[in-house]
Amino acid sequence: MWVSLFRKWTVLAVLVWMVAALPAMAQPEYFEGDVTGDMNLPDVVARVNGVDLESKYIRFELNRMLKDREEAVPLDQRERLALDILDREINRELIFKEGGKSGFNVDAKLVSEQFSKLKENYESEEAFQKALEARGLTEEDIKKSIEVDLTANSLLRDQVKNKIVITDQQVEHFYEQRKNVFQRPEAYRAQHIFVPLIPVDVIETTPIEQLKADKEKYIAEARKKIETVYEKLKAGADFAELARTHSEDVGSAEKGGDLDFIYKGVFDPEIDEAVSRLKIGEVSGIVKSKYGFHILKLNETKPAEDVPLEEVKASIQNYLFTSEAEKVIARYIDSLRKKADIQVFYQPAG
């Protein structure tokens, strides 16, 4: 049976990779400094079929990408990143123009709706305008970007539509060749009684410097709480009842501390280690994790097992479809570039 995956629109993931959008404005970020100051970026970095591509987009994107780096990024690395961004901007311009020629014109109302949604991320018009100014952008820049992206997405979808099919045989072959990937690890079902290192309400209401100063005090108090509970367990108290009344993990406390099944390697290593030493029905001592203190009771285990093909079939189909879509779109973009007049004015010294 032939399976067409276009209806799933997984090509959207490809579009994000193949075509760079104008610097994102969805979050009100502000940048200090400029990582492009020593890069000698000309005002116009390239010309595509007579259309100038300005450096302000590259400057913004580089600052956005590198703003959280604690150490300075070497000039040669920033130059390579700039060329990558420029390459995607060239692709974007080519696809936009081709979309217009092919009749993929975007309704101005849709552009306006998208623009309004973007502005909703800001608490006021003043905040939005401040964000624009910080980026060296205008409202028209953003609206144009939205129009370009919507047009490009429509055209690229059309390039992929009905051109890619994934067979059941392909899916089965992929599954059999990578069966070790499609395996559930060993799992266990446990209950726990939990006390955080620092109470949640304290974290939410206390300045960070004060938390640091009082950290050891809070940890000592947490240990005392869990030790009191542990003594009650040793005296014969019911585990589930103690979890309901003393555990500070709200989600599991109301279920008697039940954590449901947990796959090894997903939770904290200290928890996995403690559980691995227990037999069914046994209770651990006090276990400290990065979250806090736990007392654990092991109720059930499951061995590692293969995931049935039917459970992962859709994911494999999507993966294979996306891989093929990337190839189709890459060939299409390459064909546009070959017949385009592209001049690049940014030439890093390195």
C-alpha positions as CSV (number, residue, x, y, z in Angstrom):
1,M,0.0,0.0,0.0
2,W,1.3,3.4,-1.0
3,V,1.2,6.1,1.7
4,S,1.2,9.8,0.8
5,L,2.4,11.9,3.7
6,F,1.8,15.3,2.2
7,R,-1.4,15.7,4.2
8,K,0.7,15.7,7.3
9,W,2.5,18.8,6.2
10,T,5.7,17.6,7.7
11,V,7.3,19.7,5.0
12,L,6.9,22.6,7.3
13,A,9.9,21.3,9.3
14,V,11.9,21.3,6.1
15,L,11.0,24.9,5.3
16,V,12.3,26.1,8.6
17,W,15.6,24.5,7.8
18,M,15.8,25.4,4.1
19,V,14.6,29.0,4.3
20,A,15.6,31.6,6.9
21,A,12.9,33.9,8.2
22,L,13.6,37.6,8.9
23,P,15.0,38.0,12.4
24,A,12.3,36.7,14.8
25,M,10.2,39.3,16.6
26,A,8.0,36.9,18.7
27,Q,9.8,37.6,21.9
28,P,10.7,41.1,23.3
29,E,14.5,40.6,23.4
30,Y,17.0,43.4,23.7
31,F,20.7,43.1,22.9
32,E,23.6,44.8,24.5
33,G,26.6,45.5,22.2
34,D,27.0,44.3,18.7
35,V,29.0,41.2,17.7
36,T,29.2,42.4,14.1
37,G,31.1,45.6,14.8
38,D,34.5,44.3,13.5
39,M,33.1,42.3,10.6
40,N,33.1,45.0,7.9
41,L,29.6,44.2,6.7
42,P,28.6,46.5,3.8
43,D,25.1,48.0,3.9
44,V,24.1,45.9,1.0
45,V,25.6,42.4,1.3
46,A,24.2,40.9,-1.9
47,R,22.0,41.6,-4.9
48,V,19.6,39.0,-6.2
49,N,18.1,39.6,-9.6
50,G,18.4,43.3,-8.9
51,V,17.0,43.2,-5.4
52,D,19.4,44.4,-2.6
53,L,19.8,42.4,0.5
54,E,20.7,44.6,3.5
55,S,23.2,43.7,6.2
56,K,20.8,44.7,9.0
57,Y,19.2,41.3,8.8
58,I,22.5,39.5,9.2
59,R,23.5,41.9,12.0
60,F,20.3,41.2,13.9
61,E,20.4,37.4,13.4
62,L,24.0,37.1,14.5
63,N,23.4,39.2,17.7
64,R,20.3,37.0,18.4
65,M,22.2,33.8,17.9
66,L,25.2,34.8,20.0
67,K,23.7,37.0,22.7
68,D,23.9,34.3,25.4
69,R,27.5,33.2,24.8
70,E,29.6,33.8,27.8
71,E,32.8,33.9,25.8
72,A,33.6,36.0,22.7
73,V,33.1,34.1,19.4
74,P,36.2,34.3,17.1
75,L,35.9,36.5,14.1
76,D,36.3,33.6,11.6
77,Q,33.4,31.7,13.2
78,R,31.1,34.8,13.1
79,E,32.0,35.3,9.4
80,R,31.0,31.7,8.6
81,L,27.7,32.2,10.4
82,A,27.1,35.4,8.5
83,L,27.7,33.7,5.2
84,D,25.3,30.9,6.2
85,I,22.6,33.5,7.1
86,L,23.3,35.3,3.8
87,D,23.0,32.1,1.8
88,R,19.5,31.4,3.3
89,E,18.4,35.0,2.7
90,I,19.4,34.6,-1.0
91,N,17.3,31.4,-1.2
92,R,14.4,33.2,0.5
93,E,14.4,36.0,-2.0
94,L,14.6,33.6,-5.0
95,I,11.7,31.5,-3.7
96,F,9.6,34.6,-2.9
97,K,10.0,36.0,-6.4
98,E,9.3,32.6,-8.0
99,G,6.2,32.3,-5.9
100,G,4.9,35.6,-7.2
101,K,5.5,34.5,-10.8
102,S,3.7,31.2,-10.1
103,G,0.7,32.9,-8.7
104,F,1.3,32.3,-5.1
105,N,0.3,35.8,-4.0
106,V,-0.4,36.3,-0.3
107,D,-3.6,38.0,0.8
108,A,-2.8,41.3,2.5
109,K,-5.4,40.5,5.1
110,L,-3.5,37.3,6.1
111,V,-0.2,39.3,6.4
112,S,-2.1,41.9,8.6
113,E,-3.4,39.1,10.8
114,Q,0.0,37.6,11.3
115,F,1.5,41.0,12.1
116,S,-1.2,41.6,14.7
117,K,-0.5,38.2,16.3
118,L,3.2,39.1,16.5
119,K,2.4,42.4,18.2
120,E,0.4,40.6,20.9
121,N,3.6,39.3,22.4
122,Y,4.4,42.9,23.6
123,E,2.7,44.6,26.5
124,S,2.2,47.9,24.7
125,E,2.7,49.6,21.4
126,E,5.6,51.5,22.9
127,A,7.3,48.2,23.8
128,F,6.8,46.9,20.3
129,Q,8.3,50.1,18.8
130,K,11.2,49.9,21.2
131,A,11.9,46.4,20.1
132,L,11.8,47.4,16.4
133,E,14.2,50.3,17.1
134,A,16.6,48.1,19.0
135,R,16.8,45.8,15.9
136,G,17.1,48.6,13.4
137,L,13.8,47.4,11.7
138,T,10.6,49.0,10.7
139,E,7.0,47.7,10.6
140,E,7.3,47.5,6.9
141,D,10.3,45.2,7.3
142,I,8.3,42.8,9.4
143,K,5.3,42.9,7.1
144,K,7.4,42.2,4.1
145,S,9.1,39.3,6.0
146,I,5.7,37.8,6.8
147,E,4.7,38.1,3.1
148,V,7.9,36.5,2.0
149,D,7.6,33.6,4.4
150,L,4.0,32.9,3.5
151,T,4.7,33.0,-0.2
152,A,7.8,30.8,0.1
153,N,6.0,28.2,2.2
154,S,3.1,28.0,-0.3
155,L,5.5,27.6,-3.2
156,L,7.6,24.9,-1.5
157,R,4.6,23.0,-0.4
158,D,3.5,22.9,-4.1
159,Q,6.9,21.7,-5.1
160,V,6.6,18.7,-2.7
161,K,2.9,18.0,-3.2
162,N,2.1,14.6,-4.7
163,K,5.8,14.1,-5.6
164,I,6.8,12.0,-2.6
165,V,5.3,8.7,-1.5
166,I,6.5,6.4,1.2
167,T,5.7,2.7,0.9
168,D,5.1,0.2,3.7
169,Q,8.1,-1.7,2.4
170,Q,10.3,1.4,3.0
171,V,9.0,1.8,6.5
172,E,9.6,-1.8,7.3
173,H,13.1,-1.8,5.9
174,F,14.0,1.3,7.9
175,Y,12.6,-0.3,11.1
176,E,14.4,-3.6,10.6
177,Q,17.7,-1.9,9.9
178,R,17.5,0.2,13.1
179,K,15.7,-2.1,15.4
180,N,18.1,-1.3,18.3
181,V,16.9,2.3,18.1
182,F,13.2,1.3,18.5
183,Q,13.6,-0.3,21.9
184,R,12.1,0.7,25.2
185,P,14.6,0.6,28.1
186,E,14.0,-1.3,31.3
187,A,11.2,0.4,33.3
188,Y,10.1,0.4,36.9
189,R,7.0,1.5,38.7
190,A,7.6,3.1,42.1
191,Q,6.0,5.3,44.8
192,H,7.9,8.1,46.4
193,I,7.7,10.5,49.3
194,F,9.4,13.7,48.3
195,V,10.7,16.8,50.1
196,P,12.4,19.5,47.9
197,L,15.7,20.9,48.9
198,I,14.1,24.4,49.0
199,P,10.3,24.8,49.3
200,V,8.7,25.9,46.1
201,D,7.0,29.0,47.7
202,V,10.4,30.1,49.0
203,I,12.0,29.9,45.6
204,E,9.1,31.9,44.0
205,T,9.2,34.7,46.6
206,T,12.9,35.0,47.7
207,P,15.6,37.0,45.9
208,I,18.3,34.8,44.3
209,E,21.1,36.1,46.5
210,Q,19.1,35.4,49.6
211,L,18.4,31.9,48.4
212,K,22.1,31.3,47.9
213,A,22.9,32.6,51.3
214,D,20.3,30.4,53.1
215,K,20.7,27.3,50.9
216,E,22.3,25.1,53.5
217,K,19.7,26.1,56.1
218,Y,16.8,25.0,53.8
219,I,18.6,21.7,52.9
220,A,19.0,20.9,56.6
221,E,15.3,21.6,57.2
222,A,14.3,19.4,54.3
223,R,16.5,16.6,55.5
224,K,14.9,16.8,59.0
225,K,11.4,16.6,57.4
226,I,12.3,13.5,55.4
227,E,14.0,11.8,58.4
228,T,10.8,12.3,60.4
229,V,8.8,10.6,57.7
230,Y,11.3,7.8,57.4
231,E,11.1,7.1,61.2
232,K,7.3,6.7,60.8
233,L,7.8,4.3,58.0
234,K,10.2,2.2,60.1
235,A,7.6,2.2,62.9
236,G,5.1,0.6,60.5
237,A,3.1,3.5,59.0
238,D,1.5,3.0,55.6
239,F,3.7,4.3,52.7
240,A,0.8,5.5,50.6
241,E,-0.8,7.3,53.5
242,L,2.5,9.0,54.4
243,A,2.9,10.1,50.8
244,R,-0.5,11.6,50.7
245,T,0.1,13.6,53.9
246,H,3.8,14.4,53.7
247,S,5.1,14.3,50.1
248,E,5.5,17.7,48.5
249,D,5.3,16.3,45.0
250,V,1.7,17.3,44.5
251,G,1.1,15.3,41.3
252,S,2.0,12.0,42.9
253,A,1.1,12.6,46.5
254,E,-2.7,12.4,45.9
255,K,-2.1,9.0,44.3
256,G,-0.2,7.7,47.3
257,G,3.1,8.7,45.8
258,D,2.6,6.6,42.7
259,L,5.0,7.7,39.9
260,D,3.6,5.2,37.3
261,F,6.2,3.6,35.1
262,I,9.5,5.3,34.6
263,Y,12.1,4.3,32.0
264,K,15.6,4.0,33.3
265,G,17.8,6.9,32.1
266,V,14.9,9.3,32.1
267,F,14.7,10.3,35.7
268,D,17.5,11.4,38.0
269,P,20.5,8.9,38.1
270,E,20.4,8.7,41.9
271,I,16.8,7.5,41.7
272,D,17.6,4.9,39.1
273,E,20.5,3.7,41.2
274,A,18.5,3.4,44.4
275,V,15.6,1.6,42.7
276,S,18.0,-0.9,41.0
277,R,19.0,-2.1,44.5
278,L,15.4,-2.8,45.6
279,K,13.4,-5.9,45.3
280,I,9.6,-5.7,44.6
281,G,7.8,-4.3,47.7
282,E,11.0,-3.0,49.3
283,V,11.4,0.5,50.6
284,S,14.7,2.5,50.1
285,G,16.5,4.6,52.6
286,I,16.6,8.4,52.2
287,V,17.9,9.2,48.7
288,K,19.1,12.7,47.7
289,S,18.7,13.8,44.1
290,K,19.2,17.2,42.5
291,Y,15.5,17.8,43.2
292,G,15.5,17.0,46.9
293,F,15.1,14.0,49.2
294,H,13.1,10.9,48.3
295,I,12.0,7.7,50.0
296,L,11.2,5.1,47.3
297,K,9.1,1.9,47.1
298,L,9.5,-0.4,44.2
299,N,6.2,-2.0,43.0
300,E,6.9,-3.5,39.6
301,T,9.5,-3.8,36.9
302,K,9.4,-4.3,33.1
303,P,12.3,-5.6,31.0
304,A,13.6,-3.8,28.0
305,E,11.5,-4.6,24.9
306,D,11.3,-3.8,21.2
307,V,8.7,-1.2,20.3
308,P,6.2,-2.7,17.8
309,L,6.4,-1.4,14.3
310,E,2.8,-0.2,14.4
311,E,3.6,2.2,17.3
312,V,6.4,3.9,15.4
313,K,5.1,3.6,11.9
314,A,3.8,7.1,11.6
315,S,7.0,8.6,13.0
316,I,9.1,6.6,10.5
317,Q,6.8,7.8,7.7
318,N,7.2,11.4,8.7
319,Y,11.0,11.0,9.0
320,L,11.4,9.4,5.6
321,F,9.0,12.0,4.0
322,T,10.9,14.9,5.5
323,S,14.2,13.4,4.3
324,E,12.9,13.2,0.8
325,A,11.3,16.6,0.9
326,E,14.6,18.1,1.9
327,K,16.2,16.6,-1.2
328,V,13.4,17.8,-3.5
329,I,13.5,21.3,-2.1
330,A,17.3,21.4,-2.2
331,R,17.3,20.5,-5.9
332,Y,14.6,23.1,-6.6
333,I,16.5,25.9,-4.8
334,D,19.7,24.8,-6.7
335,S,17.8,25.2,-10.0
336,L,16.7,28.7,-9.0
337,R,20.2,29.7,-8.1
338,K,21.7,28.5,-11.4
339,K,19.5,30.8,-13.5
340,A,19.6,33.8,-11.1
341,D,21.8,36.8,-11.2
342,I,23.4,36.8,-7.8
343,Q,26.1,39.2,-6.7
344,V,27.6,38.8,-3.2
345,F,29.4,41.9,-1.8
346,Y,30.3,40.5,1.6
347,Q,33.7,38.8,1.3
348,P,35.3,38.0,4.7
349,A,39.0,38.5,4.8
350,G,39.5,34.9,6.1
